Amino acid sequence: MEITKNSTIGDVLDADRTLAPYFFEMGMHCLGCPSARGETIEEACAVHGVDVDELIAKLNAHEAK
């Protein structure tokens, strides 16, 4: 799965739950709530003041392992 800015958090976590710690690192601790699962990664990064490109790179690097 290629993860992009437009990927929803829910889809990403459904595909690979081991990615959850990357969201926790950015301060997103309620991954199970409906609004968090429906947000795109870009939207979540904007709310939490995180560099979206940096997070996408980390998530895709983890997936490439």
N, CA, C, O and CB atoms as a CASP TS submission, in Angstrom:
PFRMAT TS
TARGET T0000
AUTHOR 0000-0000-0000
METHOD Language model
MODEL 1
PARENT N/A
ATOM      1  N   MET     1       0.845  -1.184   0.000  1.00  0.00           N
ATOM      2  CA  MET     1       0.000   0.000   0.000  1.00  0.00           C
ATOM      3  C   MET     1       0.886   1.242   0.000  1.00  0.00           C
ATOM      4  O   MET     1       1.751   1.391   0.863  1.00  0.00           O
ATOM      5  CB  MET     1      -0.959   0.001   1.223  1.00  0.00           C
ATOM      6  N   GLU     2       0.675   2.114  -0.948  1.00  0.00           N
ATOM      7  CA  GLU     2       1.382   3.397  -0.929  1.00  0.00           C
ATOM      8  C   GLU     2       0.542   4.385  -0.139  1.00  0.00           C
ATOM      9  O   GLU     2      -0.642   4.573  -0.419  1.00  0.00           O
ATOM     10  CB  GLU     2       1.659   3.927  -2.381  1.00  0.00           C
ATOM     11  N   ILE     3       1.154   5.005   0.837  1.00  0.00           N
ATOM     12  CA  ILE     3       0.472   5.957   1.696  1.00  0.00           C
ATOM     13  C   ILE     3       0.735   7.352   1.157  1.00  0.00           C
ATOM     14  O   ILE     3       1.877   7.720   0.886  1.00  0.00           O
ATOM     15  CB  ILE     3       0.939   5.827   3.175  1.00  0.00           C
ATOM     16  N   THR     4      -0.339   8.128   1.004  1.00  0.00           N
ATOM     17  CA  THR     4      -0.228   9.497   0.500  1.00  0.00           C
ATOM     18  C   THR     4      -0.893  10.460   1.478  1.00  0.00           C
ATOM     19  O   THR     4      -1.500  10.044   2.464  1.00  0.00           O
ATOM     20  CB  THR     4      -0.868   9.622  -0.908  1.00  0.00           C
ATOM     21  N   LYS     5      -0.770  11.736   1.191  1.00  0.00           N
ATOM     22  CA  LYS     5      -1.405  12.773   2.013  1.00  0.00           C
ATOM     23  C   LYS     5      -2.916  12.589   2.066  1.00  0.00           C
ATOM     24  O   LYS     5      -3.562  12.952   3.050  1.00  0.00           O
ATOM     25  CB  LYS     5      -1.070  14.165   1.469  1.00  0.00           C
ATOM     26  N   ASN     6      -3.472  12.022   1.003  1.00  0.00           N
ATOM     27  CA  ASN     6      -4.921  11.867   0.910  1.00  0.00           C
ATOM     28  C   ASN     6      -5.428  10.550   1.480  1.00  0.00           C
ATOM     29  O   ASN     6      -6.635  10.311   1.504  1.00  0.00           O
ATOM     30  CB  ASN     6      -5.348  11.981  -0.519  1.00  0.00           C
ATOM     31  N   SER     7      -4.528   9.700   1.936  1.00  0.00           N
ATOM     32  CA  SER     7      -4.945   8.446   2.568  1.00  0.00           C
ATOM     33  C   SER     7      -5.640   8.783   3.882  1.00  0.00           C
ATOM     34  O   SER     7      -5.208   9.678   4.609  1.00  0.00           O
ATOM     35  CB  SER     7      -3.723   7.487   2.807  1.00  0.00           C
ATOM     36  N   THR     8      -6.720   8.062   4.181  1.00  0.00           N
ATOM     37  CA  THR     8      -7.361   8.294   5.466  1.00  0.00           C
ATOM     38  C   THR     8      -6.641   7.490   6.539  1.00  0.00           C
ATOM     39  O   THR     8      -6.092   6.421   6.272  1.00  0.00           O
ATOM     40  CB  THR     8      -8.861   7.922   5.413  1.00  0.00           C
ATOM     41  N   ILE     9      -6.656   8.012   7.731  1.00  0.00           N
ATOM     42  CA  ILE     9      -5.995   7.340   8.840  1.00  0.00           C
ATOM     43  C   ILE     9      -6.614   5.968   9.061  1.00  0.00           C
ATOM     44  O   ILE     9      -5.903   5.003   9.339  1.00  0.00           O
ATOM     45  CB  ILE     9      -6.085   8.183  10.121  1.00  0.00           C
ATOM     46  N   GLY    10      -7.922   5.878   8.939  1.00  0.00           N
ATOM     47  CA  GLY    10      -8.604   4.596   9.112  1.00  0.00           C
ATOM     48  C   GLY    10      -8.128   3.555   8.117  1.00  0.00           C
ATOM     49  O   GLY    10      -7.869   2.412   8.493  1.00  0.00           O
ATOM     50  N   ASP    11      -8.011   3.932   6.858  1.00  0.00           N
ATOM     51  CA  ASP    11      -7.550   2.986   5.831  1.00  0.00           C
ATOM     52  C   ASP    11      -6.117   2.537   6.094  1.00  0.00           C
ATOM     53  O   ASP    11      -5.783   1.363   5.932  1.00  0.00           O
ATOM     54  CB  ASP    11      -7.650   3.619   4.434  1.00  0.00           C
ATOM     55  N   VAL    12      -5.274   3.486   6.504  1.00  0.00           N
ATOM     56  CA  VAL    12      -3.876   3.166   6.776  1.00  0.00           C
ATOM     57  C   VAL    12      -3.772   2.181   7.938  1.00  0.00           C
ATOM     58  O   VAL    12      -3.040   1.194   7.861  1.00  0.00           O
ATOM     59  CB  VAL    12      -3.077   4.448   7.086  1.00  0.00           C
ATOM     60  N   LEU    13      -4.506   2.453   9.009  1.00  0.00           N
ATOM     61  CA  LEU    13      -4.439   1.575  10.177  1.00  0.00           C
ATOM     62  C   LEU    13      -5.105   0.228   9.931  1.00  0.00           C
ATOM     63  O   LEU    13      -4.682  -0.783  10.491  1.00  0.00           O
ATOM     64  CB  LEU    13      -5.084   2.248  11.367  1.00  0.00           C
ATOM     65  N   ASP    14      -6.139   0.204   9.102  1.00  0.00           N
ATOM     66  CA  ASP    14      -6.761  -1.074   8.751  1.00  0.00           C
ATOM     67  C   ASP    14      -5.776  -1.948   7.975  1.00  0.00           C
ATOM     68  O   ASP    14      -5.767  -3.170   8.123  1.00  0.00           O
ATOM     69  CB  ASP    14      -8.046  -0.845   7.920  1.00  0.00           C
ATOM     70  N   ALA    15      -4.950  -1.311   7.149  1.00  0.00           N
ATOM     71  CA  ALA    15      -3.973  -2.053   6.353  1.00  0.00           C
ATOM     72  C   ALA    15      -2.787  -2.512   7.193  1.00  0.00           C
ATOM     73  O   ALA    15      -2.229  -3.583   6.955  1.00  0.00           O
ATOM     74  CB  ALA    15      -3.483  -1.199   5.196  1.00  0.00           C
ATOM     75  N   ASP    16      -2.401  -1.692   8.182  1.00  0.00           N
ATOM     76  CA  ASP    16      -1.228  -2.032   8.998  1.00  0.00           C
ATOM     77  C   ASP    16      -1.308  -1.322  10.347  1.00  0.00           C
ATOM     78  O   ASP    16      -0.962  -0.147  10.464  1.00  0.00           O
ATOM     79  CB  ASP    16       0.085  -1.648   8.264  1.00  0.00           C
ATOM     80  N   ARG    17      -1.757  -2.035  11.337  1.00  0.00           N
ATOM     81  CA  ARG    17      -1.912  -1.461  12.688  1.00  0.00           C
ATOM     82  C   ARG    17      -0.574  -1.096  13.332  1.00  0.00           C
ATOM     83  O   ARG    17      -0.542  -0.321  14.287  1.00  0.00           O
ATOM     84  CB  ARG    17      -2.652  -2.444  13.588  1.00  0.00           C
ATOM     85  N   THR    18       0.524  -1.642  12.823  1.00  0.00           N
ATOM     86  CA  THR    18       1.827  -1.326  13.414  1.00  0.00           C
ATOM     87  C   THR    18       2.264   0.116  13.114  1.00  0.00           C
ATOM     88  O   THR    18       3.297   0.566  13.609  1.00  0.00           O
ATOM     89  CB  THR    18       2.883  -2.305  12.897  1.00  0.00           C
ATOM     90  N   LEU    19       1.482   0.832  12.311  1.00  0.00           N
ATOM     91  CA  LEU    19       1.785   2.230  12.011  1.00  0.00           C
ATOM     92  C   LEU    19       1.239   3.184  13.077  1.00  0.00           C
ATOM     93  O   LEU    19       1.566   4.371  13.068  1.00  0.00           O
ATOM     94  CB  LEU    19       1.217   2.601  10.651  1.00  0.00           C
ATOM     95  N   ALA    20       0.421   2.684  13.983  1.00  0.00           N
ATOM     96  CA  ALA    20      -0.199   3.531  15.014  1.00  0.00           C
ATOM     97  C   ALA    20       0.811   4.369  15.797  1.00  0.00           C
ATOM     98  O   ALA    20       0.528   5.539  16.055  1.00  0.00           O
ATOM     99  CB  ALA    20      -0.980   2.669  15.978  1.00  0.00           C
ATOM    100  N   PRO    21       1.970   3.839  16.189  1.00  0.00           N
ATOM    101  CA  PRO    21       2.911   4.661  16.971  1.00  0.00           C
ATOM    102  C   PRO    21       3.337   5.952  16.275  1.00  0.00           C
ATOM    103  O   PRO    21       3.652   6.935  16.945  1.00  0.00           O
ATOM    104  CB  PRO    21       4.137   3.853  17.288  1.00  0.00           C
ATOM    105  N   TYR    22       3.351   5.964  14.956  1.00  0.00           N
ATOM    106  CA  TYR    22       3.722   7.187  14.240  1.00  0.00           C
ATOM    107  C   TYR    22       2.675   8.274  14.440  1.00  0.00           C
ATOM    108  O   TYR    22       3.005   9.459  14.494  1.00  0.00           O
ATOM    109  CB  TYR    22       3.904   6.900  12.743  1.00  0.00           C
ATOM    110  N   PHE    23       1.418   7.869  14.549  1.00  0.00           N
ATOM    111  CA  PHE    23       0.353   8.833  14.816  1.00  0.00           C
ATOM    112  C   PHE    23       0.389   9.281  16.278  1.00  0.00           C
ATOM    113  O   PHE    23       0.132  10.447  16.577  1.00  0.00           O
ATOM    114  CB  PHE    23      -1.022   8.225  14.476  1.00  0.00           C
ATOM    115  N   PHE    24       0.702   8.367  17.180  1.00  0.00           N
ATOM    116  CA  PHE    24       0.846   8.731  18.591  1.00  0.00           C
ATOM    117  C   PHE    24       1.963   9.751  18.766  1.00  0.00           C
ATOM    118  O   PHE    24       1.824  10.698  19.541  1.00  0.00           O
ATOM    119  CB  PHE    24       1.126   7.483  19.450  1.00  0.00           C
ATOM    120  N   GLU    25       3.082   9.563  18.046  1.00  0.00           N
ATOM    121  CA  GLU    25       4.221  10.486  18.116  1.00  0.00           C
ATOM    122  C   GLU    25       3.815  11.912  17.779  1.00  0.00           C
ATOM    123  O   GLU    25       4.357  12.864  18.341  1.00  0.00           O
ATOM    124  CB  GLU    25       5.327  10.032  17.175  1.00  0.00           C
ATOM    125  N   MET    26       2.863  12.064  16.860  1.00  0.00           N
ATOM    126  CA  MET    26       2.460  13.403  16.441  1.00  0.00           C
ATOM    127  C   MET    26       1.387  13.991  17.343  1.00  0.00           C
ATOM    128  O   MET    26       0.907  15.098  17.101  1.00  0.00           O
ATOM    129  CB  MET    26       1.964  13.372  15.016  1.00  0.00           C
ATOM    130  N   GLY    27       1.006  13.248  18.391  1.00  0.00           N
ATOM    131  CA  GLY    27       0.025  13.753  19.342  1.00  0.00           C
ATOM    132  C   GLY    27      -1.390  13.316  19.070  1.00  0.00           C
ATOM    133  O   GLY    27      -2.323  13.810  19.704  1.00  0.00           O
ATOM    134  N   MET    28      -1.570  12.404  18.143  1.00  0.00           N
ATOM    135  CA  MET    28      -2.907  11.916  17.802  1.00  0.00           C
ATOM    136  C   MET    28      -3.153  10.625  18.571  1.00  0.00           C
ATOM    137  O   MET    28      -2.762   9.540  18.141  1.00  0.00           O
ATOM    138  CB  MET    28      -3.058  11.688  16.256  1.00  0.00           C
ATOM    139  N   HIS    29      -3.812  10.767  19.720  1.00  0.00           N
ATOM    140  CA  HIS    29      -3.954   9.634  20.622  1.00  0.00           C
ATOM    141  C   HIS    29      -5.306   8.938  20.558  1.00  0.00           C
ATOM    142  O   HIS    29      -5.453   7.850  21.115  1.00  0.00           O
ATOM    143  CB  HIS    29      -3.712  10.083  22.004  1.00  0.00           C
ATOM    144  N   CYS    30      -6.283   9.519  19.906  1.00  0.00           N
ATOM    145  CA  CYS    30      -7.601   8.874  19.857  1.00  0.00           C
ATOM    146  C   CYS    30      -7.858   8.317  18.455  1.00  0.00           C
ATOM    147  O   CYS    30      -8.773   8.758  17.758  1.00  0.00           O
ATOM    148  CB  CYS    30      -8.722   9.879  20.256  1.00  0.00           C
ATOM    149  N   LEU    31      -7.054   7.362  18.061  1.00  0.00           N
ATOM    150  CA  LEU    31      -7.138   6.820  16.701  1.00  0.00           C
ATOM    151  C   LEU    31      -8.426   6.073  16.428  1.00  0.00           C
ATOM    152  O   LEU    31      -8.793   5.882  15.269  1.00  0.00           O
ATOM    153  CB  LEU    31      -5.983   5.909  16.446  1.00  0.00           C
ATOM    154  N   GLY    32      -9.117   5.649  17.465  1.00  0.00           N
ATOM    155  CA  GLY    32     -10.347   4.891  17.266  1.00  0.00           C
ATOM    156  C   GLY    32     -11.588   5.739  17.100  1.00  0.00           C
ATOM    157  O   GLY    32     -12.639   5.213  16.734  1.00  0.00           O
ATOM    158  N   CYS    33     -11.504   7.039  17.356  1.00  0.00           N
ATOM    159  CA  CYS    33     -12.705   7.857  17.247  1.00  0.00           C
ATOM    160  C   CYS    33     -13.068   8.058  15.773  1.00  0.00           C
ATOM    161  O   CYS    33     -12.185   8.141  14.919  1.00  0.00           O
ATOM    162  CB  CYS    33     -12.500   9.221  17.950  1.00  0.00           C
ATOM    163  N   PRO    34     -14.354   8.136  15.481  1.00  0.00           N
ATOM    164  CA  PRO    34     -14.788   8.211  14.078  1.00  0.00           C
ATOM    165  C   PRO    34     -14.175   9.362  13.290  1.00  0.00           C
ATOM    166  O   PRO    34     -13.813   9.182  12.127  1.00  0.00           O
ATOM    167  CB  PRO    34     -16.274   8.332  14.026  1.00  0.00           C
ATOM    168  N   SER    35     -14.053  10.526  13.889  1.00  0.00           N
ATOM    169  CA  SER    35     -13.515  11.649  13.109  1.00  0.00           C
ATOM    170  C   SER    35     -12.034  11.452  12.801  1.00  0.00           C
ATOM    171  O   SER    35     -11.577  11.807  11.714  1.00  0.00           O
ATOM    172  CB  SER    35     -13.719  12.970  13.865  1.00  0.00           C
ATOM    173  N   ALA    36     -11.283  10.893  13.739  1.00  0.00           N
ATOM    174  CA  ALA    36      -9.865  10.660  13.486  1.00  0.00           C
ATOM    175  C   ALA    36      -9.674   9.624  12.393  1.00  0.00           C
ATOM    176  O   ALA    36      -8.797   9.776  11.543  1.00  0.00           O
ATOM    177  CB  ALA    36      -9.156  10.213  14.764  1.00  0.00           C
ATOM    178  N   ARG    37     -10.475   8.585  12.402  1.00  0.00           N
ATOM    179  CA  ARG    37     -10.329   7.530  11.400  1.00  0.00           C
ATOM    180  C   ARG    37     -10.729   8.011  10.012  1.00  0.00           C
ATOM    181  O   ARG    37     -10.269   7.462   9.011  1.00  0.00           O
ATOM    182  CB  ARG    37     -11.163   6.319  11.786  1.00  0.00           C
ATOM    183  N   GLY    38     -11.576   9.024   9.940  1.00  0.00           N
ATOM    184  CA  GLY    38     -12.020   9.521   8.647  1.00  0.00           C
ATOM    185  C   GLY    38     -11.178  10.651   8.093  1.00  0.00           C
ATOM    186  O   GLY    38     -11.327  11.027   6.930  1.00  0.00           O
ATOM    187  N   GLU    39     -10.286  11.198   8.920  1.00  0.00           N
ATOM    188  CA  GLU    39      -9.425  12.294   8.472  1.00  0.00           C
ATOM    189  C   GLU    39      -8.362  11.789   7.518  1.00  0.00           C
ATOM    190  O   GLU    39      -7.914  10.646   7.614  1.00  0.00           O
ATOM    191  CB  GLU    39      -8.770  12.988   9.666  1.00  0.00           C
ATOM    192  N   THR    40      -7.961  12.651   6.595  1.00  0.00           N
ATOM    193  CA  THR    40      -6.794  12.322   5.790  1.00  0.00           C
ATOM    194  C   THR    40      -5.554  12.602   6.635  1.00  0.00           C
ATOM    195  O   THR    40      -5.618  13.322   7.631  1.00  0.00           O
ATOM    196  CB  THR    40      -6.772  13.141   4.448  1.00  0.00           C
ATOM    197  N   ILE    41      -4.455  12.039   6.235  1.00  0.00           N
ATOM    198  CA  ILE    41      -3.203  12.293   6.944  1.00  0.00           C
ATOM    199  C   ILE    41      -2.854  13.772   6.859  1.00  0.00           C
ATOM    200  O   ILE    41      -2.349  14.348   7.823  1.00  0.00           O
ATOM    201  CB  ILE    41      -2.057  11.431   6.363  1.00  0.00           C
ATOM    202  N   GLU    42      -3.115  14.377   5.738  1.00  0.00           N
ATOM    203  CA  GLU    42      -2.826  15.804   5.578  1.00  0.00           C
ATOM    204  C   GLU    42      -3.650  16.647   6.549  1.00  0.00           C
ATOM    205  O   GLU    42      -3.125  17.582   7.151  1.00  0.00           O
ATOM    206  CB  GLU    42      -3.102  16.245   4.136  1.00  0.00           C
ATOM    207  N   GLU    43      -4.932  16.327   6.706  1.00  0.00           N
ATOM    208  CA  GLU    43      -5.787  17.065   7.638  1.00  0.00           C
ATOM    209  C   GLU    43      -5.294  16.913   9.080  1.00  0.00           C
ATOM    210  O   GLU    43      -5.237  17.887   9.831  1.00  0.00           O
ATOM    211  CB  GLU    43      -7.241  16.580   7.524  1.00  0.00           C
ATOM    212  N   ALA    44      -4.943  15.688   9.454  1.00  0.00           N
ATOM    213  CA  ALA    44      -4.464  15.437  10.813  1.00  0.00           C
ATOM    214  C   ALA    44      -3.160  16.186  11.081  1.00  0.00           C
ATOM    215  O   ALA    44      -2.972  16.740  12.164  1.00  0.00           O
ATOM    216  CB  ALA    44      -4.265  13.931  11.039  1.00  0.00           C
ATOM    217  N   CYS    45      -2.276  16.205  10.114  1.00  0.00           N
ATOM    218  CA  CYS    45      -1.005  16.918  10.286  1.00  0.00           C
ATOM    219  C   CYS    45      -1.241  18.416  10.444  1.00  0.00           C
ATOM    220  O   CYS    45      -0.569  19.068  11.243  1.00  0.00           O
ATOM    221  CB  CYS    45      -0.070  16.653   9.091  1.00  0.00           C
ATOM    222  N   ALA    46      -2.177  18.958   9.698  1.00  0.00           N
ATOM    223  CA  ALA    46      -2.478  20.388   9.807  1.00  0.00           C
ATOM    224  C   ALA    46      -2.985  20.730  11.203  1.00  0.00           C
ATOM    225  O   ALA    46      -2.589  21.745  11.777  1.00  0.00           O
ATOM    226  CB  ALA    46      -3.517  20.803   8.751  1.00  0.00           C
ATOM    227  N   VAL    47      -3.849  19.898  11.747  1.00  0.00           N
ATOM    228  CA  VAL    47      -4.415  20.128  13.077  1.00  0.00           C
ATOM    229  C   VAL    47      -3.345  20.013  14.160  1.00  0.00           C
ATOM    230  O   VAL    47      -3.357  20.763  15.137  1.00  0.00           O
ATOM    231  CB  VAL    47      -5.549  19.134  13.352  1.00  0.00           C
ATOM    232  N   HIS    48      -2.421  19.071  13.981  1.00  0.00           N
ATOM    233  CA  HIS    48      -1.426  18.794  15.013  1.00  0.00           C
ATOM    234  C   HIS    48      -0.078  19.477  14.778  1.00  0.00           C
ATOM    235  O   HIS    48       0.869  19.262  15.535  1.00  0.00           O
ATOM    236  CB  HIS    48      -1.217  17.320  15.112  1.00  0.00           C
ATOM    237  N   GLY    49       0.008  20.302  13.725  1.00  0.00           N
ATOM    238  CA  GLY    49       1.240  21.043  13.464  1.00  0.00           C
ATOM    239  C   GLY    49       2.426  20.167  13.094  1.00  0.00           C
ATOM    240  O   GLY    49       3.559  20.430  13.498  1.00  0.00           O
ATOM    241  N   VAL    50       2.150  19.124  12.321  1.00  0.00           N
ATOM    242  CA  VAL    50       3.187  18.167  11.929  1.00  0.00           C
ATOM    243  C   VAL    50       3.461  18.307  10.434  1.00  0.00           C
ATOM    244  O   VAL    50       2.543  18.555   9.651  1.00  0.00           O
ATOM    245  CB  VAL    50       2.762  16.706  12.278  1.00  0.00           C
ATOM    246  N   ASP    51       4.704  18.151  10.045  1.00  0.00           N
ATOM    247  CA  ASP    51       5.090  18.187   8.631  1.00  0.00           C
ATOM    248  C   ASP    51       4.558  16.930   7.948  1.00  0.00           C
ATOM    249  O   ASP    51       5.019  15.824   8.229  1.00  0.00           O
ATOM    250  CB  ASP    51       6.647  18.294   8.470  1.00  0.00           C
ATOM    251  N   VAL    52       3.606  17.100   7.066  1.00  0.00           N
ATOM    252  CA  VAL    52       2.951  15.958   6.424  1.00  0.00           C
ATOM    253  C   VAL    52       3.933  15.144   5.590  1.00  0.00           C
ATOM    254  O   VAL    52       3.857  13.915   5.574  1.00  0.00           O
ATOM    255  CB  VAL    52       1.798  16.435   5.546  1.00  0.00           C
ATOM    256  N   ASP    53       4.847  15.806   4.902  1.00  0.00           N
ATOM    257  CA  ASP    53       5.795  15.078   4.059  1.00  0.00           C
ATOM    258  C   ASP    53       6.717  14.198   4.901  1.00  0.00           C
ATOM    259  O   ASP    53       7.061  13.085   4.504  1.00  0.00           O
ATOM    260  CB  ASP    53       6.625  16.059   3.220  1.00  0.00           C
ATOM    261  N   GLU    54       7.109  14.707   6.059  1.00  0.00           N
ATOM    262  CA  GLU    54       7.960  13.930   6.954  1.00  0.00           C
ATOM    263  C   GLU    54       7.226  12.690   7.471  1.00  0.00           C
ATOM    264  O   GLU    54       7.792  11.598   7.518  1.00  0.00           O
ATOM    265  CB  GLU    54       8.428  14.798   8.131  1.00  0.00           C
ATOM    266  N   LEU    55       5.973  12.870   7.855  1.00  0.00           N
ATOM    267  CA  LEU    55       5.196  11.731   8.354  1.00  0.00           C
ATOM    268  C   LEU    55       4.966  10.705   7.251  1.00  0.00           C
ATOM    269  O   LEU    55       5.104   9.506   7.493  1.00  0.00           O
ATOM    270  CB  LEU    55       3.848  12.206   8.923  1.00  0.00           C
ATOM    271  N   ILE    56       4.621  11.144   6.059  1.00  0.00           N
ATOM    272  CA  ILE    56       4.396  10.231   4.932  1.00  0.00           C
ATOM    273  C   ILE    56       5.669   9.430   4.660  1.00  0.00           C
ATOM    274  O   ILE    56       5.607   8.227   4.407  1.00  0.00           O
ATOM    275  CB  ILE    56       3.961  11.016   3.657  1.00  0.00           C
ATOM    276  N   ALA    57       6.811  10.094   4.712  1.00  0.00           N
ATOM    277  CA  ALA    57       8.084   9.411   4.480  1.00  0.00           C
ATOM    278  C   ALA    57       8.322   8.333   5.529  1.00  0.00           C
ATOM    279  O   ALA    57       8.762   7.231   5.203  1.00  0.00           O
ATOM    280  CB  ALA    57       9.241  10.415   4.485  1.00  0.00           C
ATOM    281  N   LYS    58       8.032   8.648   6.789  1.00  0.00           N
ATOM    282  CA  LYS    58       8.203   7.652   7.860  1.00  0.00           C
ATOM    283  C   LYS    58       7.268   6.462   7.666  1.00  0.00           C
ATOM    284  O   LYS    58       7.676   5.310   7.808  1.00  0.00           O
ATOM    285  CB  LYS    58       7.950   8.294   9.236  1.00  0.00           C
ATOM    286  N   LEU    59       6.014   6.753   7.341  1.00  0.00           N
ATOM    287  CA  LEU    59       5.039   5.667   7.173  1.00  0.00           C
ATOM    288  C   LEU    59       5.420   4.766   6.010  1.00  0.00           C
ATOM    289  O   LEU    59       5.363   3.542   6.129  1.00  0.00           O
ATOM    290  CB  LEU    59       3.630   6.236   6.953  1.00  0.00           C
ATOM    291  N   ASN    60       5.809   5.360   4.887  1.00  0.00           N
ATOM    292  CA  ASN    60       6.182   4.549   3.726  1.00  0.00           C
ATOM    293  C   ASN    60       7.484   3.798   3.943  1.00  0.00           C
ATOM    294  O   ASN    60       7.649   2.694   3.425  1.00  0.00           O
ATOM    295  CB  ASN    60       6.300   5.423   2.496  1.00  0.00           C
ATOM    296  N   ALA    61       8.421   4.379   4.705  1.00  0.00           N
ATOM    297  CA  ALA    61       9.666   3.681   5.026  1.00  0.00           C
ATOM    298  C   ALA    61       9.354   2.462   5.889  1.00  0.00           C
ATOM    299  O   ALA    61       9.935   1.396   5.692  1.00  0.00           O
ATOM    300  CB  ALA    61      10.666   4.629   5.752  1.00  0.00           C
ATOM    301  N   HIS    62       8.455   2.613   6.827  1.00  0.00           N
ATOM    302  CA  HIS    62       8.050   1.482   7.677  1.00  0.00           C
ATOM    303  C   HIS    62       7.411   0.400   6.821  1.00  0.00           C
ATOM    304  O   HIS    62       7.700  -0.783   7.004  1.00  0.00           O
ATOM    305  CB  HIS    62       7.066   1.944   8.789  1.00  0.00           C
ATOM    306  N   GLU    63       6.566   0.778   5.910  1.00  0.00           N
ATOM    307  CA  GLU    63       5.886  -0.176   5.032  1.00  0.00           C
ATOM    308  C   GLU    63       6.866  -0.906   4.118  1.00  0.00           C
ATOM    309  O   GLU    63       6.630  -2.058   3.752  1.00  0.00           O
ATOM    310  CB  GLU    63       4.836   0.542   4.194  1.00  0.00           C
ATOM    311  N   ALA    64       7.951  -0.252   3.751  1.00  0.00           N
ATOM    312  CA  ALA    64       8.926  -0.851   2.834  1.00  0.00           C
ATOM    313  C   ALA    64       9.792  -1.920   3.501  1.00  0.00           C
ATOM    314  O   ALA    64      10.470  -2.689   2.820  1.00  0.00           O
ATOM    315  CB  ALA    64       9.816   0.229   2.256  1.00  0.00           C
ATOM    316  N   LYS    65       9.769  -1.966   4.833  1.00  0.00           N
ATOM    317  CA  LYS    65      10.591  -2.961   5.560  1.00  0.00           C
ATOM    318  C   LYS    65      10.124  -4.359   5.291  1.00  0.00           C
ATOM    319  O   LYS    65      10.696  -5.313   5.817  1.00  0.00           O
ATOM    320  CB  LYS    65      10.562  -2.700   7.060  1.00  0.00           C
TER
END
